[in-house]
Amino acid sequence: QPGGCRSDTFCRLASPPYASELHIQPVTSPLYNNLGCYDNLLAQHFCTPRLTDASKQSYCLAAVVSRLQVDCVSLCADSPAASEVKLASVFQRAEALQPCVLLLRNLQLVLRSRGAAESDCRVQAKLCQLLSCAPTSVVMVATVCKLRDLPAGIMAAFVHQVAIESPTEEQRRAMLSSLSRDLHLGKDVNLENLSRLTTFSLYCCLCSGAQQQEDLCSSGVTILNQDFTSALEILQDTLSKAIGAPKIPNVHWEDVGGLQHVKKEILDTVQLPLQCPELLSLDLNRTGILLCGPPGTGKTLLAKAVATECSMTFLSVKGPELINMYVGQSEENIREVFRRAHSAAPCVIFFDELDSLAPSRGRSGDSGGVMDRVVSQLLAELDALHSSGGVFVIGATNRPDLLDQSLLRPGRFDKLVYMGINEDRVSQLQVFQAILRTFQLDPAVNLQEVVDCCPAHMTGADLYALCSDATMAAIKRKISLINDGLDSEDSPVLLSTEDFSTALENFKSSVSDEELLRYKDIQQKLAAK
Ligand SMILES: Nc1ncnc2c1ncn2[C@@H]1O[C@H](COP(=O)(O)OP(=O)(O)OP(=O)(O)O)[C@@H](O)[C@H]1O
């Protein structure tokens, strides 16, 4: 009844079974999520007939409840006084519309620090006052990205807090089938596979994806699997740029030359638990692999290929990026990485330069034991992976001797795999062939002969650099041919044996003989463990 819409009624409205109809978790206020997209969806649904179908009572309420949606970015002003005035006018508008649901999106923005601490307190105090004085027939819903963005005083003014997680695979499948209900789907469309690939995609993304398909559909076109995957690629790219969401990389096994034994080790660790989830209940799943070896030996490339081949998202983190000067922030950064990975599961977290994130504990020179706490946090997160599943960790380091040894305990980085420098011509040729897939080669080039002229030890990165140098030589050669009128701009730049010879003239391997000996020593020590 008008005037009688109290927050508990509202909560019931947005609770199961209605909430499940929306494929969202039950909702009260304030809502917070990491992705900042569901709030809009909720706002659309609160007062639409879709909520009303299920029961007569909710029909009556929805029919009379107005909705006022305000993005708090519009309430930000030059001075706290101006923000207060804007806030007050929003509450006045809501009161005039009562019974009404007032949705304040991105509430943290209006409370954000603008220098002087007392200015924030003023806006906060005003908001608290407005919240406490609002009539019961105005239901307040606020959304924030992170709960910790809200000051405790404001939090206390809200009766309920609900975390909205990313949808699970099952929920995504349900969303996809409901969104594609009216589309002409091709026989090759497999919604189950699509739901697996839409990791980290949000309801709004799926909607907009479906909308694109719908536009096509209105012109009588049947939607094929290919259409879904290309729409998905665009959406994931956008999402990745907008909020840094991890996405499935695009590196395939063929792009990684050699390293057969490493590929197999990793697949046993990563693919097996995905294919046999029962391993999780038997506590047999492995969660981590540590790759060690000199720079440029393909550790990052391999981790990306694993993620691509297993259709997992890839979250790359460089150890030093997580270290922060503020107390407790480094630990929080680690927690955040694992949180993001869980919401994008199945996901591979790739920790590059792990030695800088997890050096041996108890070493002198670490003021206040900051690094010790960081290592402990990392260990705690790794241990927690066992019970959850879906997140795998691949670490990479050039200095395994500096790592805290507890990381290598079974159940954390179970496997330690050494990735060495290519010293034999067979492996060098394999890597060379993989790299040259992206270059245009003159058919007359004999790769074996080129490899035979290379320095004795070459990392993958060295071979890549050699191909880049050869490309430069080819471009210079072509320019001089065009200038002499012997070639045209239309023909492609092909790498010839001559270009490789030019590139090899001044080429030096990036790893010196001394370093090579040191890495061999490390390899022997690891093998002896
Ligand atoms: N086995 C390989 N097959 C094909 N290309 C390779 C291989 N190893 C290295 N490369 C080439 O070298 C580049 C650098 O490799 P990558 O970044 O994976 O090395 P890394 O071991 O992670 O180095 P770092 O320790 O410095 O991070 C790759 O982008 C790729 O072009």
The ligand as a Tripos MOL2 file, in Angstrom:
@<TRIPOS>MOLECULE
LIG
   31    33     1     0     0
SMALL
NO_CHARGES

@<TRIPOS>ATOM
      1 N1         60.0170  -21.7820  -26.4370 N.pl3     1 LIG1
      2 C1         59.7170  -20.6660  -27.1240 C.ar      1 LIG1
      3 N2         59.0320  -20.7530  -28.2710 N.ar      1 LIG1
      4 C2         58.7410  -19.6400  -28.9910 C.ar      1 LIG1
      5 N3         59.0860  -18.3970  -28.6220 N.ar      1 LIG1
      6 C3         59.7850  -18.2410  -27.4800 C.ar      1 LIG1
      7 C4         60.1240  -19.3600  -26.6630 C.ar      1 LIG1
      8 N4         60.8090  -18.9180  -25.5980 N.ar      1 LIG1
      9 C5         60.8630  -17.5710  -25.7150 C.ar      1 LIG1
     10 N5         60.2570  -17.1650  -26.8440 N.ar      1 LIG1
     11 C6         60.1800  -15.7750  -27.3350 C.3       1 LIG1
     12 O1         60.8150  -14.9360  -26.3880 O.3       1 LIG1
     13 C7         59.9050  -13.9520  -25.9000 C.3       1 LIG1
     14 C8         60.1480  -13.7300  -24.4360 C.3       1 LIG1
     15 O2         59.7810  -14.8980  -23.7280 O.3       1 LIG1
     16 P1         59.1250  -14.8650  -22.2790 P.3       1 LIG1
     17 O3         58.6720  -13.4820  -21.9520 O.co2     1 LIG1
     18 O4         58.1170  -15.9360  -22.1980 O.co2     1 LIG1
     19 O5         60.3840  -15.2120  -21.3840 O.3       1 LIG1
     20 P2         60.4820  -15.3210  -19.8060 P.3       1 LIG1
     21 O6         61.1790  -16.5970  -19.5110 O.co2     1 LIG1
     22 O7         59.1400  -15.1320  -19.1860 O.co2     1 LIG1
     23 O8         61.4370  -14.0930  -19.4640 O.3       1 LIG1
     24 P3         61.5810  -13.2730  -18.0930 P.3       1 LIG1
     25 O9         62.1710  -14.2050  -17.0820 O.co2     1 LIG1
     26 O10        62.5270  -12.1680  -18.4750 O.co2     1 LIG1
     27 O11        60.2190  -12.7930  -17.7430 O.co2     1 LIG1
     28 C9         58.5350  -14.5020  -26.2110 C.3       1 LIG1
     29 O12        57.6050  -13.4780  -26.4120 O.3       1 LIG1
     30 C10        58.7590  -15.3040  -27.4810 C.3       1 LIG1
     31 O13        58.7070  -14.4560  -28.5980 O.3       1 LIG1
@<TRIPOS>BOND
     1     1     2 1
     2     2     3 ar
     3     2     7 ar
     4     3     4 ar
     5     4     5 ar
     6     5     6 ar
     7     6     7 ar
     8     6    10 ar
     9     7     8 ar
    10     8     9 ar
    11     9    10 ar
    12    10    11 1
    13    11    12 1
    14    11    30 1
    15    12    13 1
    16    13    14 1
    17    13    28 1
    18    14    15 1
    19    15    16 1
    20    16    17 2
    21    16    18 1
    22    16    19 1
    23    19    20 1
    24    20    21 2
    25    20    22 1
    26    20    23 1
    27    23    24 1
    28    24    25 2
    29    24    26 1
    30    24    27 1
    31    28    29 1
    32    28    30 1
    33    30    31 1
@<TRIPOS>SUBSTRUCTURE
     1 LIG1         1 GROUP 0 **** ****
